[in-house]
Amino acid sequence: MAKTWQERRNLVLSSVEAAGFGWWIVLVAGIGFMTDAYDIFSINIIIPMLSIIYWEGNFPTRYALGMNIATLVGSMIGQVVFGLLADRYGRRKMYGLELIVTIAASLGFATASTGVNGSMSLIALLVFWRLVMGFGIGADYPLSAVITAEFAPTRHRARMLAAVFFFQPLGQLIAVLMAFAATAGFRSYISSQTNDNACSVLDADPTGIECARTIDRAWRLVAGLGAVPAAVAMVFRLTIPESVYYMLDIKNDSNEAMHAKDYFGSHEDLGHVDQDSVQRDDYEHTPKASVDGHHIAPGLQLPQPALRSNLHGQGISEDTASNSIGPTVEELEDPHPSQASRADLYKYLITDGNWTDLFATAINWMLLDFTFYLLGVNSSSFIPRLFGQEQGNLLVPYNWLISNERHIMESTSIGALLGSAFAVFVMHFYSPKRIQMWGFLILGALFIIVGALYVTLPSTNAHVAIVVFYGICQLFYNFGQSCHSPVRDNAGPC
């Protein structure tokens, strides 16, 4: 007997719920997150290099602010635009398109130049490409979160999202390691300069010019390598089908959803699937239980002559009709659900009171990101002070670059990576809501301590203490807080 649309929907969703932990989905979405973090936070390594080459160690604050604001504004626009497009055209069609934007921006940023005799503005080009890069990064955030959530069974959803977010500090660490490798690889060219401003394009000394060219190659190499994981992620994303939730609830296509459910590889017995029912799903689009105006008694199937006559009128051959089995009236009276309207959205958010959940999730995300990106994209300006290096007290070029990269790794990357790994493990034992609540309280207390130590650094000289506490802050940033995804299910956030 043919299955109704609702029965097929339940069958498909049962296969999703019966699936195990989706390692492949985590990898596909996670590589995108790794690329985003690499591109965003590599600016903390690139700015000191630009500073040495073009501004003799004193990078203008307004330029750094311009690049960072462009990245964040672009990400805000990208999230909204690609979120709307993914709802309209499908997750899979958009999932990969945003990586093309990111790849183009990475390569454009890496090849920006001043032109012939300063015919172009380098900083204007860098700001522009950071804006485009932010657009692609912002687009990837909602798509990766939605894909992960819609492919994840409820019992694994929090851990899968936490595992995807684990790739964010991993991408940040890889950016630092790439810069460290580039600086160390070019050591013989950079370390020959012993003055803090002897590696600039403004230097008249040929060895200084050669040093500047070497550092210029280094930062362009670091920036351009951001396109590599994005290209790998694009290939991986071709392997996943469209989200079953999108096919069922937006496209109303239970046929494709039935085929896509095999992607989950569930080994549980979900019941026999009537293959003829899968092939003849078009009957279920019929909203009325009648043929040629004649009512059909409940429980009866369409007689073949009547069906054949109706099909002849539609230009369908008798051979096709002879192999068809008419649907029951129960199936004809079980049409696909209609698309949600603005009135439905208003009822869901306002009348039913669900706007409070959306507002609470969004405001927590905003407050977290306020400090996360404030510190994350500006770390090159204050991390040296954490380690006792005051502004204006510059080291020779090689020592400055190596020290900056090592300090970022010690104060930020290690704690963030440990926190994310710990979150994946703990999500299995504690509710995301409890982790969020205690995480925010502990993080707030830690920032009070770090702020007090930072203000009193000149008199206390407590550099070791502030580095330790700042590293713990990074741990709690990523321990549950960073997986506070805007995607929710009935069980809560994450």
N, C-alpha and C positions, 0 to 999 in steps of 0.2 A: 504493500500500500504506500502511495506517495506520502512523503512527509510534508507537513505544513511549513510555512516560512519560520514560524516561531520555534518549531521543533528543530529545524536545521540550525537556527541561531543558537539554541541551547546546546546542540551537539558540538558546534564549532567552539563555543566558549568553554565547553567542558574539556575539549582537547587542549585549550590554552591553560586551563587550571590544572590539568593532569600532567603538564610538562614539568620538567625539572628546571634547575637553575640554568638560565640562558647564557652560557659562557660566550657563544659566538655573537649574540646581540650585544653583550657587554663590550666585547672587543671591537665590534664595528662602530658602536656609538662612542666608545672610550677613545679610540684613535682620533676622532674628531675633537673631543675635549682636550686631548693632549696637544693637538695642533693649535687650538685656540689659546691654551695657556702658554705654549711656546711663543706664539706671535705677540701676545699681550705683554708678557713679562720679560721678553728678550730686550725690550727697550731699556731696562735697567743696566744692561751690559753695553748696549750700543751707545747710549748717551755719553759715558766717559770716553769712549773712543772718538766720537765726534768732537767732544770737548777738546781733546788733545790735538786733533788734526786741524780744526778750523778756528777754534777760539782760544788757543793757548792755555787750555786747562780751566777756563771760566765760561762754562756753557750758560747762555742767557736763560734766566728762569722763565721768561715769557715764551721762549721757544719750546721748552720742555712741557710747559703748561698747555701750549697749543696742540702739541702732538697727543698728549694724554686726553685732553678734552675731545679732540677729533675722534679718537678711538672709542671713547665711551658714548659719544653722541651717535656715531655710526652704529654701534651695537644696539642702542635703543631703537633706532629706526629699523635695523635689520630684524630685530625680534618681532616687531609689530607687522612689518610687511610680509615676512616669510611665514609668520603664524597664520595670517589671513589667507595667504596663497596655499598653504598646506591644508587648510580646512576646505578650500574651494577645489583644488586640483589633485589633492592626495599627498600623503606624506612621502611616498617613494619618489614621485616626480620631482619634488623639491629637495629631497634628501640626496645631496650630491651636487646640486646646482650651487648651493652656498659655498661649497668647497672650491668650485671654479673661481668664484669671486675672491676667496682667500688666497688661492694660488696666484692669481693675477696680481693681487695687492702685494704679496710677498716679493714677487719678482720685480714689480714696479718700484717698491721701496728700496730693494737691493741695488737697483740700477739707476736711481736718481742721481743727478749730477748738476754741476753749476754751468754746464755748457762751455762754450768757447769764450774765454776771458770774462766769465761771469755773466753770460747772456741770459742765464736762467737763475731763478732763486732756488737754491737747494732746500732751504727750510720750508718753502711753500710746497714743493713737491713732496717732501717727507710728510707734511701735515695732510696733504691730499690723499696720499696712499695709506696713511694711518686711518683716515676717515673711511676709505673703501674697505680696508682690512677689518675695521670695526663692524661695518655692515655685514660682512660675511661671518664674522665671529658671532655677532648677535643673532644672526639667522640660525646658526648651528645649535645654540643653546636650547630653544624650545623644541626644535625638531628632534634632537638627540634624546631629550627628556621624554617627549611624547612617544617616540618609537620604543624606547626602553620600557616605559610604563605599560604601553598597549600590547607588548609582546610578553610581558612578565606575568606569571601566575601570582595571585594575591599573596600567597605565603612567602614568595621570594622577591616581591617588588621592592621593598625597602633595601634589601641587600644588593639587588641588581643596580639600583640607582646609586647606592653608595659606592659600588664597585666602578661604575662609570665615572663618578666624580674623583675616584682615586687617580685617574689618568691626568687630572688637572695639575696636582703638584708634581706628578711624574714629568709632564711637559715642561714645567718650570725648571725642574732639576736638569733635564736634558739640554735646555737652552744654556744654563750655566756651564754644563760640562762641555758643550760645543765651543763656547767662548773660551773656556779654560784651555781646551785642546788647540784652538786656533792661536791663542796668545803664546802658549808654550811652543807651538810649532814654528812660530816666527820669531822666537826668542833672539836668535843670533842677529836679526836685523833691528829689533827694538831695543835690546839691552845695551847696544853700543852707545846709546844716548844717555848721558848722565845728568843733564839739566832737565828741569820740569817742563820747560817750554821749548825744548830743542827737537821736537818731533812734529812740527807744524808746517803747513803749506806756506806759511809766511816766512819761514826760516830761509835765509840765503845760503846756508851751508848745504852742499849736495847730500851729505850723509843724513842731515835732518829731513830733507825732502824725501829721501829713500825710506827713512823710518816712517814718515807720514803716509807714503804710498803703501807700505806694508800694513799699517794699522787700518788704512782704508780698505784694503783687501779683506782684512779680518772681519770687520763689522759687516761688510757686504756678504761675506760667506755665511756668517751667523744668520743674517736676515733672510738670505736666499734659501737656506736649508729648511726654513719653515714651510716651504712648498712641498718638501719630500713626504712627510707624514700625511699631508693633505691629499697628495696624489695616491698614496697607498690606501687611504680611507675611501677614496672614490671607487677604487677597484673592489674593495670589500663590500661597499654598499650596493653594488650591483647584484650581490648574492641574496639579498633579502627581499621577500615579497612585500606587497602592500599590507598595511595593518588590517587585521581581520575586523577590528572595530570600525575602521573607516569604511571597509567594504560592506559591512552589515548595516551600520547606522547612518552612513552618508550616501553611499552608492546604492544601497538596498540590493546588493548582488550576492545572494547566498551561494550561487554556483562557484564564483571565484573564492569566496570565503571557505567553502568546503574543500577546495583544492589546496588553498593556502594553509589550512590547518595541519596538513602533512608535514609542513616545515618544522613543526614543534617536536616531531619524532616521539610522540607519546606512545608508550607501550601498554597503556591501560586499555581494557575492553570498553569501548565507548558505544557498543551496540552496532547492529548491522545497518549499513547505509544503502538505501534503495538507489541503485545507479540510475534507473530510469527516472526516478524523482529528481536526481541531480541534473539530468539532461533536459528535463521538461519543466524547468523552473519558470518558464515564461507564462505558464498558465496561472501562476500565483499572482501575476500582476493584474489579473482580471478582477475588477472590484465588485461585479454583480453576478449573482447565480442565475444567469439566463443565457439562452442562445437564440438569436433571431426573435427576441421578444417573448419567448415561451419560458415560463417558470419551471424549474426542475425540482422535484421533490427532494428533501434532505436525505443524504446518504446514498443517492443514486449517482451513477457515473453517466457522462454524456454518451448517448448511443452513437455508434460509429457512423451511421448514415447522416445523422444531424451534424456530427462533427465534420464529416467529409464534405457535406454540402457547404458548411461554413468556411472550410479551408479552401474549397474551390473558388469561393468568392474573393479570397485573399490571395489567389494565385499560387496556392500550395498544391503539389502533386498528390495523386491518390496513393502513390507508394509511400510518401512520407506520412500521409494520413493513416494508412493501414497499419503502420508501425506505432501509432500513437495510442495512448490510453487516456481517455478523458478524465479530467479531475473531478473529484467529488465536490458537492456543494459546500462542505465544510472548508475545503481548500479555497474555493472561489470566494467565500465570505471571510477569508483570512488574508486580506491584502497586506502589502508591505506598509509599515508605518510611514506617515507623511513627514516631510521635513519640518524641523522645528522653526517656528516663526519668531518674530520679535516679541509678540505677545507671550509666547511660551518662555522666552528668555526672561522677560519682565516678571512673569509669575514665579519662575524658578529662583531668581535672585532676590526680588523685592517681596512678593507676596509670601513665598515660602521661607523667606529669611536666610537664604544661603549666601547672601552678600557678606555676611559677617565672617564666614569661613574664608571667602575669597580675599576680603580686606585684611584679615589677620595674617593669612599666608603671604600676601603681597607686602604688607608693611614690615613683617619680620625679614623678608628677603631684602627689602630696600635698606633697612637699618644695618643688616649684616654687610651688604655690599658697600655701603657708605664708607665703612672703615676698611673693608677688605681691599677695595680698589684704591682708596686714598693712600693706604700704606703700600699696596702692591706695586702700583705703577710709579711711585715716587721714592722707592727705597734707595735709589742711587744718591739721593740728596741727604738722607739722614743716617743710613746704616754706617757710613764711615765714622760718624760721630759716636755711634754706639761702641765702636772699637777704639776710640781715643784719637781719631784723626780729625782735627778741626778744619773747618772750611778755610781755604787759602793756604793751608799747610800741605802743599802737594808733594808727592813723591816723584821719583824719576818715572818715566812712562811705563816701563815694564813692571816695576814693583807696584805702581798704582793700579794697573789693570788686573794683575794677578791677585792683589789684596782685595780688590772690590769683588772679584768673582768668588774668591774663597769665603769672604765675609757673608755674601748673600747665601751661599751654600750652607754655612754653619748656622746662621741666624734664622733662615727662612725655610729652605728646601727640606732639610732633614726633619724638622718638627712637623711640617705640613705632610710629608710622606708618611711618617709614623702615625699621625692622626687619622689620615684617610684609611690606612691599612687596619687600624684599630676599629674604625667605624664599621668596616665591612664585617668584621668578626662580631662586634657587640650587637649589631642590628638584629642578629638572630635570637638574642636573649632579652632585649629590652625594647619597649615601644619607642618609636620615633618621637612621640610627643614628650615622653619623659626625658629622652636624650636632649631634645631641643630646649626644654625648660631649664634643666641643670646646666646645659652647655652655655646658654646665654648668661646665666647668673655667674658662673665661674669666669667666663670670658670678660664680663664687665669688671669683676674684681681684679683680674689680672691687668686690665688696661689702666685701672687706677694706680696700681703698683708701678707699672712701666712708665706711666706719665709722670709720677712723682720722682722716680729715679732719673728720668730724662731731664727734668727741669733742674734737678740738683746735681747733675753730673760734674759741672765745673768745680764744685766744692767737695763732693764726696768721692769723685774718681771711681765710682762703682761700675766700671765697665763690664766686668765679668757677670755681675748680678743682673744688669739690665739685658745683656745678651741672653742669659739663661731664661729670664722671664719672658722676653720677647719670643724666644723659641717655643716656650710653652704656650704662648698665645697662638702661634701658628698651629700648634698641635690641636688646640681646642677649636680653632677656626674650622679645621677639616674633620674633627671628630663629631660627626653628626650635623654640625651647623651647615657645612657646605652642601650637604645632600638634602637640605630643606628645599625640595624641588617645588616649582609651581604646579606640578602635576599632583592631583590628589585622588584617592579612591575613598571608599566608605570607611576604611580603617584609619584614615588620617593622612598627614603629609608624608612625603617620601614614598 
